[in-house]
Amino acid sequence: MSIQGGKYGTALQAASSEGRLDIVKLLVEKEADINLQGGKYGTALQAASWGGNLDIMKLLLEKRADINVQGRNYF
């Protein structure tokens, strides 16, 4: 669940960025680390925010995503 690679980092970060709520739910149910940093977008919450995916942000916050994790420079 936490293998990293490419610009997204993990599968959870990729699904969060691309708005794939179905996949995010599955990965969270399988206990993917929601606060793991990696790839271009940092955490899954940051990736969802970058992609404008509010439903995914809400889900991750309900699952206790850490809002205090330092982000990356997106510019």
PDB file with SEQRES, HELIX, SHEET and CRYST1 records, atoms N, CA, C and O in Angstrom:
SEQRES   1 A   75  MET SER ILE GLN GLY GLY LYS TYR GLY THR ALA LEU GLN          
SEQRES   2 A   75  ALA ALA SER SER GLU GLY ARG LEU ASP ILE VAL LYS LEU          
SEQRES   3 A   75  LEU VAL GLU LYS GLU ALA ASP ILE ASN LEU GLN GLY GLY          
SEQRES   4 A   75  LYS TYR GLY THR ALA LEU GLN ALA ALA SER TRP GLY GLY          
SEQRES   5 A   75  ASN LEU ASP ILE MET LYS LEU LEU LEU GLU LYS ARG ALA          
SEQRES   6 A   75  ASP ILE ASN VAL GLN GLY ARG ASN TYR PHE                      
HELIX    1 AA1 ALA A   11  SER A   17  1                                   7    
HELIX    2 AA2 LEU A   21  GLU A   29  1                                   9    
HELIX    3 AA3 ALA A   44  GLY A   51  1                                   8    
HELIX    4 AA4 LEU A   54  GLU A   62  1                                   9    
CRYST1    1.000    1.000    1.000  90.00  90.00  90.00 P 1           1          
ATOM      1  N   MET A   1       0.796  -1.198   0.000  1.00  0.00           N  
ATOM      2  CA  MET A   1       0.000   0.000   0.000  1.00  0.00           C  
ATOM      3  C   MET A   1       0.844   1.270   0.000  1.00  0.00           C  
ATOM      4  O   MET A   1       0.369   2.324  -0.422  1.00  0.00           O  
ATOM      5  N   SER A   2       2.057   1.185   0.456  1.00  0.00           N  
ATOM      6  CA  SER A   2       2.865   2.391   0.613  1.00  0.00           C  
ATOM      7  C   SER A   2       4.052   2.456  -0.340  1.00  0.00           C  
ATOM      8  O   SER A   2       4.975   3.243  -0.130  1.00  0.00           O  
ATOM      9  N   ILE A   3       4.035   1.640  -1.376  1.00  0.00           N  
ATOM     10  CA  ILE A   3       5.119   1.688  -2.356  1.00  0.00           C  
ATOM     11  C   ILE A   3       5.017   2.990  -3.132  1.00  0.00           C  
ATOM     12  O   ILE A   3       3.940   3.372  -3.590  1.00  0.00           O  
ATOM     13  N   GLN A   4       6.156   3.668  -3.275  1.00  0.00           N  
ATOM     14  CA  GLN A   4       6.168   4.961  -3.948  1.00  0.00           C  
ATOM     15  C   GLN A   4       6.895   4.883  -5.277  1.00  0.00           C  
ATOM     16  O   GLN A   4       7.810   4.083  -5.472  1.00  0.00           O  
ATOM     17  N   GLY A   5       6.456   5.740  -6.181  1.00  0.00           N  
ATOM     18  CA  GLY A   5       7.127   5.846  -7.464  1.00  0.00           C  
ATOM     19  C   GLY A   5       6.414   6.847  -8.350  1.00  0.00           C  
ATOM     20  O   GLY A   5       5.198   7.016  -8.258  1.00  0.00           O  
ATOM     21  N   GLY A   6       7.158   7.495  -9.189  1.00  0.00           N  
ATOM     22  CA  GLY A   6       6.570   8.441 -10.124  1.00  0.00           C  
ATOM     23  C   GLY A   6       6.165   9.754  -9.493  1.00  0.00           C  
ATOM     24  O   GLY A   6       6.462  10.014  -8.326  1.00  0.00           O  
ATOM     25  N   LYS A   7       5.486  10.579 -10.265  1.00  0.00           N  
ATOM     26  CA  LYS A   7       5.158  11.921  -9.785  1.00  0.00           C  
ATOM     27  C   LYS A   7       4.102  11.928  -8.694  1.00  0.00           C  
ATOM     28  O   LYS A   7       4.027  12.889  -7.928  1.00  0.00           O  
ATOM     29  N   TYR A   8       3.280  10.883  -8.597  1.00  0.00           N  
ATOM     30  CA  TYR A   8       2.221  10.877  -7.598  1.00  0.00           C  
ATOM     31  C   TYR A   8       2.658  10.332  -6.248  1.00  0.00           C  
ATOM     32  O   TYR A   8       2.012  10.622  -5.241  1.00  0.00           O  
ATOM     33  N   GLY A   9       3.708   9.571  -6.194  1.00  0.00           N  
ATOM     34  CA  GLY A   9       4.127   8.973  -4.935  1.00  0.00           C  
ATOM     35  C   GLY A   9       3.496   7.611  -4.751  1.00  0.00           C  
ATOM     36  O   GLY A   9       4.066   6.606  -5.176  1.00  0.00           O  
ATOM     37  N   THR A  10       2.316   7.554  -4.120  1.00  0.00           N  
ATOM     38  CA  THR A  10       1.634   6.290  -3.864  1.00  0.00           C  
ATOM     39  C   THR A  10       0.338   6.205  -4.663  1.00  0.00           C  
ATOM     40  O   THR A  10      -0.103   7.185  -5.263  1.00  0.00           O  
ATOM     41  N   ALA A  11      -0.262   5.021  -4.662  1.00  0.00           N  
ATOM     42  CA  ALA A  11      -1.553   4.839  -5.334  1.00  0.00           C  
ATOM     43  C   ALA A  11      -2.615   5.734  -4.712  1.00  0.00           C  
ATOM     44  O   ALA A  11      -3.468   6.270  -5.419  1.00  0.00           O  
ATOM     45  N   LEU A  12      -2.567   5.899  -3.392  1.00  0.00           N  
ATOM     46  CA  LEU A  12      -3.539   6.758  -2.715  1.00  0.00           C  
ATOM     47  C   LEU A  12      -3.381   8.212  -3.148  1.00  0.00           C  
ATOM     48  O   LEU A  12      -4.374   8.907  -3.367  1.00  0.00           O  
ATOM     49  N   GLN A  13      -2.161   8.663  -3.269  1.00  0.00           N  
ATOM     50  CA  GLN A  13      -1.922  10.041  -3.708  1.00  0.00           C  
ATOM     51  C   GLN A  13      -2.376  10.235  -5.156  1.00  0.00           C  
ATOM     52  O   GLN A  13      -2.938  11.278  -5.491  1.00  0.00           O  
ATOM     53  N   ALA A  14      -2.140   9.251  -6.007  1.00  0.00           N  
ATOM     54  CA  ALA A  14      -2.569   9.337  -7.407  1.00  0.00           C  
ATOM     55  C   ALA A  14      -4.091   9.383  -7.499  1.00  0.00           C  
ATOM     56  O   ALA A  14      -4.647  10.220  -8.211  1.00  0.00           O  
ATOM     57  N   ALA A  15      -4.761   8.490  -6.786  1.00  0.00           N  
ATOM     58  CA  ALA A  15      -6.224   8.457  -6.815  1.00  0.00           C  
ATOM     59  C   ALA A  15      -6.814   9.740  -6.239  1.00  0.00           C  
ATOM     60  O   ALA A  15      -7.824  10.238  -6.736  1.00  0.00           O  
ATOM     61  N   SER A  16      -6.191  10.272  -5.203  1.00  0.00           N  
ATOM     62  CA  SER A  16      -6.661  11.518  -4.588  1.00  0.00           C  
ATOM     63  C   SER A  16      -6.528  12.684  -5.546  1.00  0.00           C  
ATOM     64  O   SER A  16      -7.435  13.510  -5.657  1.00  0.00           O  
ATOM     65  N   SER A  17      -5.420  12.754  -6.227  1.00  0.00           N  
ATOM     66  CA  SER A  17      -5.173  13.836  -7.178  1.00  0.00           C  
ATOM     67  C   SER A  17      -6.124  13.782  -8.367  1.00  0.00           C  
ATOM     68  O   SER A  17      -6.577  14.814  -8.860  1.00  0.00           O  
ATOM     69  N   GLU A  18      -6.419  12.571  -8.820  1.00  0.00           N  
ATOM     70  CA  GLU A  18      -7.229  12.390 -10.027  1.00  0.00           C  
ATOM     71  C   GLU A  18      -8.730  12.292  -9.756  1.00  0.00           C  
ATOM     72  O   GLU A  18      -9.519  12.087 -10.679  1.00  0.00           O  
ATOM     73  N   GLY A  19      -9.123  12.438  -8.487  1.00  0.00           N  
ATOM     74  CA  GLY A  19     -10.545  12.449  -8.162  1.00  0.00           C  
ATOM     75  C   GLY A  19     -11.221  11.095  -8.157  1.00  0.00           C  
ATOM     76  O   GLY A  19     -12.433  11.014  -8.360  1.00  0.00           O  
ATOM     77  N   ARG A  20     -10.474  10.037  -7.932  1.00  0.00           N  
ATOM     78  CA  ARG A  20     -11.019   8.673  -7.948  1.00  0.00           C  
ATOM     79  C   ARG A  20     -11.458   8.265  -6.544  1.00  0.00           C  
ATOM     80  O   ARG A  20     -10.771   7.508  -5.858  1.00  0.00           O  
ATOM     81  N   LEU A  21     -12.617   8.782  -6.132  1.00  0.00           N  
ATOM     82  CA  LEU A  21     -13.147   8.526  -4.796  1.00  0.00           C  
ATOM     83  C   LEU A  21     -13.306   7.031  -4.534  1.00  0.00           C  
ATOM     84  O   LEU A  21     -13.034   6.572  -3.425  1.00  0.00           O  
ATOM     85  N   ASP A  22     -13.734   6.275  -5.521  1.00  0.00           N  
ATOM     86  CA  ASP A  22     -13.913   4.836  -5.352  1.00  0.00           C  
ATOM     87  C   ASP A  22     -12.609   4.145  -4.972  1.00  0.00           C  
ATOM     88  O   ASP A  22     -12.589   3.278  -4.098  1.00  0.00           O  
ATOM     89  N   ILE A  23     -11.537   4.527  -5.621  1.00  0.00           N  
ATOM     90  CA  ILE A  23     -10.235   3.924  -5.335  1.00  0.00           C  
ATOM     91  C   ILE A  23      -9.699   4.418  -3.997  1.00  0.00           C  
ATOM     92  O   ILE A  23      -9.113   3.645  -3.239  1.00  0.00           O  
ATOM     93  N   VAL A  24      -9.895   5.700  -3.702  1.00  0.00           N  
ATOM     94  CA  VAL A  24      -9.458   6.242  -2.410  1.00  0.00           C  
ATOM     95  C   VAL A  24     -10.147   5.488  -1.275  1.00  0.00           C  
ATOM     96  O   VAL A  24      -9.496   5.097  -0.307  1.00  0.00           O  
ATOM     97  N   LYS A  25     -11.459   5.282  -1.387  1.00  0.00           N  
ATOM     98  CA  LYS A  25     -12.194   4.544  -0.351  1.00  0.00           C  
ATOM     99  C   LYS A  25     -11.623   3.142  -0.170  1.00  0.00           C  
ATOM    100  O   LYS A  25     -11.420   2.692   0.958  1.00  0.00           O  
ATOM    101  N   LEU A  26     -11.366   2.456  -1.270  1.00  0.00           N  
ATOM    102  CA  LEU A  26     -10.816   1.102  -1.206  1.00  0.00           C  
ATOM    103  C   LEU A  26      -9.457   1.092  -0.517  1.00  0.00           C  
ATOM    104  O   LEU A  26      -9.210   0.262   0.358  1.00  0.00           O  
ATOM    105  N   LEU A  27      -8.579   2.006  -0.904  1.00  0.00           N  
ATOM    106  CA  LEU A  27      -7.237   2.047  -0.320  1.00  0.00           C  
ATOM    107  C   LEU A  27      -7.279   2.403   1.163  1.00  0.00           C  
ATOM    108  O   LEU A  27      -6.513   1.853   1.955  1.00  0.00           O  
ATOM    109  N   VAL A  28      -8.166   3.316   1.541  1.00  0.00           N  
ATOM    110  CA  VAL A  28      -8.299   3.685   2.954  1.00  0.00           C  
ATOM    111  C   VAL A  28      -8.836   2.495   3.751  1.00  0.00           C  
ATOM    112  O   VAL A  28      -8.375   2.234   4.862  1.00  0.00           O  
ATOM    113  N   GLU A  29      -9.810   1.772   3.186  1.00  0.00           N  
ATOM    114  CA  GLU A  29     -10.334   0.569   3.843  1.00  0.00           C  
ATOM    115  C   GLU A  29      -9.243  -0.475   4.044  1.00  0.00           C  
ATOM    116  O   GLU A  29      -9.263  -1.219   5.024  1.00  0.00           O  
ATOM    117  N   LYS A  30      -8.291  -0.531   3.116  1.00  0.00           N  
ATOM    118  CA  LYS A  30      -7.184  -1.490   3.201  1.00  0.00           C  
ATOM    119  C   LYS A  30      -6.021  -0.938   4.026  1.00  0.00           C  
ATOM    120  O   LYS A  30      -4.931  -1.509   4.044  1.00  0.00           O  
ATOM    121  N   GLU A  31      -6.272   0.187   4.711  1.00  0.00           N  
ATOM    122  CA  GLU A  31      -5.332   0.797   5.655  1.00  0.00           C  
ATOM    123  C   GLU A  31      -4.093   1.397   5.011  1.00  0.00           C  
ATOM    124  O   GLU A  31      -2.999   1.313   5.570  1.00  0.00           O  
ATOM    125  N   ALA A  32      -4.257   2.000   3.841  1.00  0.00           N  
ATOM    126  CA  ALA A  32      -3.152   2.768   3.258  1.00  0.00           C  
ATOM    127  C   ALA A  32      -2.834   3.932   4.194  1.00  0.00           C  
ATOM    128  O   ALA A  32      -3.735   4.497   4.815  1.00  0.00           O  
ATOM    129  N   ASP A  33      -1.574   4.285   4.293  1.00  0.00           N  
ATOM    130  CA  ASP A  33      -1.130   5.381   5.163  1.00  0.00           C  
ATOM    131  C   ASP A  33      -1.550   6.713   4.541  1.00  0.00           C  
ATOM    132  O   ASP A  33      -0.974   7.142   3.541  1.00  0.00           O  
ATOM    133  N   ILE A  34      -2.552   7.366   5.134  1.00  0.00           N  
ATOM    134  CA  ILE A  34      -3.075   8.600   4.542  1.00  0.00           C  
ATOM    135  C   ILE A  34      -2.158   9.796   4.750  1.00  0.00           C  
ATOM    136  O   ILE A  34      -2.332  10.824   4.095  1.00  0.00           O  
ATOM    137  N   ASN A  35      -1.197   9.685   5.635  1.00  0.00           N  
ATOM    138  CA  ASN A  35      -0.296  10.808   5.900  1.00  0.00           C  
ATOM    139  C   ASN A  35       1.096  10.637   5.300  1.00  0.00           C  
ATOM    140  O   ASN A  35       1.978  11.468   5.520  1.00  0.00           O  
ATOM    141  N   LEU A  36       1.291   9.570   4.549  1.00  0.00           N  
ATOM    142  CA  LEU A  36       2.584   9.331   3.918  1.00  0.00           C  
ATOM    143  C   LEU A  36       2.864  10.412   2.878  1.00  0.00           C  
ATOM    144  O   LEU A  36       1.997  10.742   2.068  1.00  0.00           O  
ATOM    145  N   GLN A  37       4.071  10.957   2.905  1.00  0.00           N  
ATOM    146  CA  GLN A  37       4.459  11.973   1.927  1.00  0.00           C  
ATOM    147  C   GLN A  37       5.269  11.342   0.812  1.00  0.00           C  
ATOM    148  O   GLN A  37       6.016  10.387   1.023  1.00  0.00           O  
ATOM    149  N   GLY A  38       5.106  11.894  -0.372  1.00  0.00           N  
ATOM    150  CA  GLY A  38       5.892  11.431  -1.502  1.00  0.00           C  
ATOM    151  C   GLY A  38       5.369  12.006  -2.793  1.00  0.00           C  
ATOM    152  O   GLY A  38       4.259  12.536  -2.849  1.00  0.00           O  
ATOM    153  N   GLY A  39       6.157  11.903  -3.811  1.00  0.00           N  
ATOM    154  CA  GLY A  39       5.739  12.392  -5.115  1.00  0.00           C  
ATOM    155  C   GLY A  39       5.611  13.904  -5.169  1.00  0.00           C  
ATOM    156  O   GLY A  39       6.061  14.618  -4.274  1.00  0.00           O  
ATOM    157  N   LYS A  40       5.002  14.362  -6.213  1.00  0.00           N  
ATOM    158  CA  LYS A  40       4.872  15.794  -6.485  1.00  0.00           C  
ATOM    159  C   LYS A  40       3.945  16.506  -5.504  1.00  0.00           C  
ATOM    160  O   LYS A  40       4.145  17.685  -5.210  1.00  0.00           O  
ATOM    161  N   TYR A  41       2.932  15.803  -4.995  1.00  0.00           N  
ATOM    162  CA  TYR A  41       1.874  16.467  -4.247  1.00  0.00           C  
ATOM    163  C   TYR A  41       1.953  16.336  -2.731  1.00  0.00           C  
ATOM    164  O   TYR A  41       1.090  16.876  -2.039  1.00  0.00           O  
ATOM    165  N   GLY A  42       2.937  15.650  -2.193  1.00  0.00           N  
ATOM    166  CA  GLY A  42       3.034  15.521  -0.737  1.00  0.00           C  
ATOM    167  C   GLY A  42       2.166  14.393  -0.220  1.00  0.00           C  
ATOM    168  O   GLY A  42       2.431  13.228  -0.520  1.00  0.00           O  
ATOM    169  N   THR A  43       1.132  14.711   0.553  1.00  0.00           N  
ATOM    170  CA  THR A  43       0.232  13.697   1.101  1.00  0.00           C  
ATOM    171  C   THR A  43      -1.001  13.537   0.217  1.00  0.00           C  
ATOM    172  O   THR A  43      -1.213  14.306  -0.721  1.00  0.00           O  
ATOM    173  N   ALA A  44      -1.802  12.536   0.530  1.00  0.00           N  
ATOM    174  CA  ALA A  44      -3.049  12.327  -0.217  1.00  0.00           C  
ATOM    175  C   ALA A  44      -3.979  13.528  -0.067  1.00  0.00           C  
ATOM    176  O   ALA A  44      -4.638  13.925  -1.028  1.00  0.00           O  
ATOM    177  N   LEU A  45      -4.037  14.109   1.133  1.00  0.00           N  
ATOM    178  CA  LEU A  45      -4.875  15.293   1.353  1.00  0.00           C  
ATOM    179  C   LEU A  45      -4.395  16.462   0.502  1.00  0.00           C  
ATOM    180  O   LEU A  45      -5.204  17.173  -0.094  1.00  0.00           O  
ATOM    181  N   GLN A  46      -3.102  16.659   0.447  1.00  0.00           N  
ATOM    182  CA  GLN A  46      -2.554  17.740  -0.369  1.00  0.00           C  
ATOM    183  C   GLN A  46      -2.808  17.476  -1.854  1.00  0.00           C  
ATOM    184  O   GLN A  46      -3.078  18.409  -2.610  1.00  0.00           O  
ATOM    185  N   ALA A  47      -2.725  16.219  -2.273  1.00  0.00           N  
ATOM    186  CA  ALA A  47      -2.993  15.868  -3.667  1.00  0.00           C  
ATOM    187  C   ALA A  47      -4.455  16.128  -4.013  1.00  0.00           C  
ATOM    188  O   ALA A  47      -4.760  16.650  -5.086  1.00  0.00           O  
ATOM    189  N   ALA A  48      -5.356  15.764  -3.104  1.00  0.00           N  
ATOM    190  CA  ALA A  48      -6.783  16.010  -3.332  1.00  0.00           C  
ATOM    191  C   ALA A  48      -7.068  17.504  -3.397  1.00  0.00           C  
ATOM    192  O   ALA A  48      -7.871  17.956  -4.214  1.00  0.00           O  
ATOM    193  N   SER A  49      -6.413  18.259  -2.542  1.00  0.00           N  
ATOM    194  CA  SER A  49      -6.581  19.714  -2.539  1.00  0.00           C  
ATOM    195  C   SER A  49      -6.096  20.313  -3.848  1.00  0.00           C  
ATOM    196  O   SER A  49      -6.768  21.155  -4.443  1.00  0.00           O  
ATOM    197  N   TRP A  50      -4.941  19.880  -4.286  1.00  0.00           N  
ATOM    198  CA  TRP A  50      -4.363  20.363  -5.545  1.00  0.00           C  
ATOM    199  C   TRP A  50      -5.304  20.071  -6.710  1.00  0.00           C  
ATOM    200  O   TRP A  50      -5.445  20.890  -7.618  1.00  0.00           O  
ATOM    201  N   GLY A  51      -5.943  18.911  -6.685  1.00  0.00           N  
ATOM    202  CA  GLY A  51      -6.854  18.522  -7.758  1.00  0.00           C  
ATOM    203  C   GLY A  51      -8.263  19.078  -7.603  1.00  0.00           C  
ATOM    204  O   GLY A  51      -9.104  18.886  -8.482  1.00  0.00           O  
ATOM    205  N   GLY A  52      -8.531  19.770  -6.485  1.00  0.00           N  
ATOM    206  CA  GLY A  52      -9.856  20.331  -6.253  1.00  0.00           C  
ATOM    207  C   GLY A  52     -10.917  19.282  -5.956  1.00  0.00           C  
ATOM    208  O   GLY A  52     -12.092  19.475  -6.269  1.00  0.00           O  
ATOM    209  N   ASN A  53     -10.507  18.179  -5.358  1.00  0.00           N  
ATOM    210  CA  ASN A  53     -11.400  17.048  -5.108  1.00  0.00           C  
ATOM    211  C   ASN A  53     -11.945  17.093  -3.680  1.00  0.00           C  
ATOM    212  O   ASN A  53     -11.409  16.457  -2.773  1.00  0.00           O  
ATOM    213  N   LEU A  54     -13.020  17.860  -3.505  1.00  0.00           N  
ATOM    214  CA  LEU A  54     -13.565  18.132  -2.179  1.00  0.00           C  
ATOM    215  C   LEU A  54     -14.102  16.886  -1.481  1.00  0.00           C  
ATOM    216  O   LEU A  54     -13.927  16.745  -0.271  1.00  0.00           O  
ATOM    217  N   ASP A  55     -14.750  15.983  -2.210  1.00  0.00           N  
ATOM    218  CA  ASP A  55     -15.276  14.764  -1.585  1.00  0.00           C  
ATOM    219  C   ASP A  55     -14.150  13.910  -1.013  1.00  0.00           C  
ATOM    220  O   ASP A  55     -14.297  13.312   0.053  1.00  0.00           O  
ATOM    221  N   ILE A  56     -13.046  13.856  -1.711  1.00  0.00           N  
ATOM    222  CA  ILE A  56     -11.897  13.086  -1.233  1.00  0.00           C  
ATOM    223  C   ILE A  56     -11.262  13.786  -0.039  1.00  0.00           C  
ATOM    224  O   ILE A  56     -10.860  13.131   0.922  1.00  0.00           O  
ATOM    225  N   MET A  57     -11.170  15.097  -0.093  1.00  0.00           N  
ATOM    226  CA  MET A  57     -10.636  15.841   1.051  1.00  0.00           C  
ATOM    227  C   MET A  57     -11.480  15.569   2.293  1.00  0.00           C  
ATOM    228  O   MET A  57     -10.939  15.324   3.371  1.00  0.00           O  
ATOM    229  N   LYS A  58     -12.799  15.612   2.144  1.00  0.00           N  
ATOM    230  CA  LYS A  58     -13.704  15.359   3.269  1.00  0.00           C  
ATOM    231  C   LYS A  58     -13.485  13.960   3.836  1.00  0.00           C  
ATOM    232  O   LYS A  58     -13.389  13.789   5.051  1.00  0.00           O  
ATOM    233  N   LEU A  59     -13.405  12.960   2.959  1.00  0.00           N  
ATOM    234  CA  LEU A  59     -13.181  11.588   3.404  1.00  0.00           C  
ATOM    235  C   LEU A  59     -11.865  11.462   4.169  1.00  0.00           C  
ATOM    236  O   LEU A  59     -11.826  10.870   5.247  1.00  0.00           O  
ATOM    237  N   LEU A  60     -10.796  12.014   3.617  1.00  0.00           N  
ATOM    238  CA  LEU A  60      -9.488  11.916   4.267  1.00  0.00           C  
ATOM    239  C   LEU A  60      -9.483  12.626   5.616  1.00  0.00           C  
ATOM    240  O   LEU A  60      -8.866  12.145   6.566  1.00  0.00           O  
ATOM    241  N   LEU A  61     -10.159  13.757   5.708  1.00  0.00           N  
ATOM    242  CA  LEU A  61     -10.247  14.465   6.990  1.00  0.00           C  
ATOM    243  C   LEU A  61     -11.060  13.667   8.004  1.00  0.00           C  
ATOM    244  O   LEU A  61     -10.725  13.648   9.189  1.00  0.00           O  
ATOM    245  N   GLU A  62     -12.122  13.012   7.550  1.00  0.00           N  
ATOM    246  CA  GLU A  62     -12.903  12.141   8.439  1.00  0.00           C  
ATOM    247  C   GLU A  62     -12.057  10.983   8.954  1.00  0.00           C  
ATOM    248  O   GLU A  62     -12.272  10.492  10.062  1.00  0.00           O  
ATOM    249  N   LYS A  63     -11.097  10.552   8.147  1.00  0.00           N  
ATOM    250  CA  LYS A  63     -10.205   9.451   8.531  1.00  0.00           C  
ATOM    251  C   LYS A  63      -8.962   9.957   9.255  1.00  0.00           C  
ATOM    252  O   LYS A  63      -7.999   9.216   9.450  1.00  0.00           O  
ATOM    253  N   ARG A  64      -8.995  11.215   9.647  1.00  0.00           N  
ATOM    254  CA  ARG A  64      -7.940  11.837  10.459  1.00  0.00           C  
ATOM    255  C   ARG A  64      -6.653  12.138   9.703  1.00  0.00           C  
ATOM    256  O   ARG A  64      -5.560  11.963  10.242  1.00  0.00           O  
ATOM    257  N   ALA A  65      -6.775  12.584   8.474  1.00  0.00           N  
ATOM    258  CA  ALA A  65      -5.584  13.057   7.759  1.00  0.00           C  
ATOM    259  C   ALA A  65      -5.007  14.237   8.532  1.00  0.00           C  
ATOM    260  O   ALA A  65      -5.752  15.085   9.023  1.00  0.00           O  
ATOM    261  N   ASP A  66      -3.710  14.292   8.637  1.00  0.00           N  
ATOM    262  CA  ASP A  66      -3.020  15.342   9.391  1.00  0.00           C  
ATOM    263  C   ASP A  66      -2.948  16.619   8.554  1.00  0.00           C  
ATOM    264  O   ASP A  66      -2.264  16.665   7.531  1.00  0.00           O  
ATOM    265  N   ILE A  67      -3.663  17.657   9.003  1.00  0.00           N  
ATOM    266  CA  ILE A  67      -3.670  18.922   8.265  1.00  0.00           C  
ATOM    267  C   ILE A  67      -2.416  19.745   8.513  1.00  0.00           C  
ATOM    268  O   ILE A  67      -2.204  20.767   7.861  1.00  0.00           O  
ATOM    269  N   ASN A  68      -1.592  19.312   9.443  1.00  0.00           N  
ATOM    270  CA  ASN A  68      -0.391  20.071   9.793  1.00  0.00           C  
ATOM    271  C   ASN A  68       0.875  19.568   9.118  1.00  0.00           C  
ATOM    272  O   ASN A  68       1.960  20.093   9.370  1.00  0.00           O  
ATOM    273  N   VAL A  69       0.754  18.561   8.268  1.00  0.00           N  
ATOM    274  CA  VAL A  69       1.926  18.072   7.544  1.00  0.00           C  
ATOM    275  C   VAL A  69       2.388  19.170   6.596  1.00  0.00           C  
ATOM    276  O   VAL A  69       1.596  19.717   5.829  1.00  0.00           O  
ATOM    277  N   GLN A  70       3.663  19.482   6.658  1.00  0.00           N  
ATOM    278  CA  GLN A  70       4.199  20.539   5.802  1.00  0.00           C  
ATOM    279  C   GLN A  70       4.114  20.123   4.346  1.00  0.00           C  
ATOM    280  O   GLN A  70       4.482  19.006   3.981  1.00  0.00           O  
ATOM    281  N   GLY A  71       3.626  21.030   3.525  1.00  0.00           N  
ATOM    282  CA  GLY A  71       3.471  20.753   2.104  1.00  0.00           C  
ATOM    283  C   GLY A  71       4.742  21.006   1.325  1.00  0.00           C  
ATOM    284  O   GLY A  71       5.798  21.300   1.885  1.00  0.00           O  
ATOM    285  N   ARG A  72       4.611  20.886   0.043  1.00  0.00           N  
ATOM    286  CA  ARG A  72       5.727  21.106  -0.867  1.00  0.00           C  
ATOM    287  C   ARG A  72       5.534  22.435  -1.577  1.00  0.00           C  
ATOM    288  O   ARG A  72       4.477  23.058  -1.479  1.00  0.00           O  
ATOM    289  N   ASN A  73       6.551  22.853  -2.281  1.00  0.00           N  
ATOM    290  CA  ASN A  73       6.463  24.057  -3.101  1.00  0.00           C  
ATOM    291  C   ASN A  73       5.841  23.662  -4.434  1.00  0.00           C  
ATOM    292  O   ASN A  73       6.448  22.921  -5.207  1.00  0.00           O  
ATOM    293  N   TYR A  74       4.647  24.146  -4.705  1.00  0.00           N  
ATOM    294  CA  TYR A  74       3.913  23.745  -5.901  1.00  0.00           C  
ATOM    295  C   TYR A  74       4.200  24.604  -7.111  1.00  0.00           C  
ATOM    296  O   TYR A  74       3.607  24.390  -8.168  1.00  0.00           O  
ATOM    297  N   PHE A  75       5.075  25.551  -6.990  1.00  0.00           N  
ATOM    298  CA  PHE A  75       5.334  26.460  -8.114  1.00  0.00           C  
ATOM    299  C   PHE A  75       6.571  26.071  -8.875  1.00  0.00           C  
ATOM    300  O   PHE A  75       6.930  26.732  -9.849  1.00  0.00           O  
TER     301      PHE A  75                                                      
END                                                                             
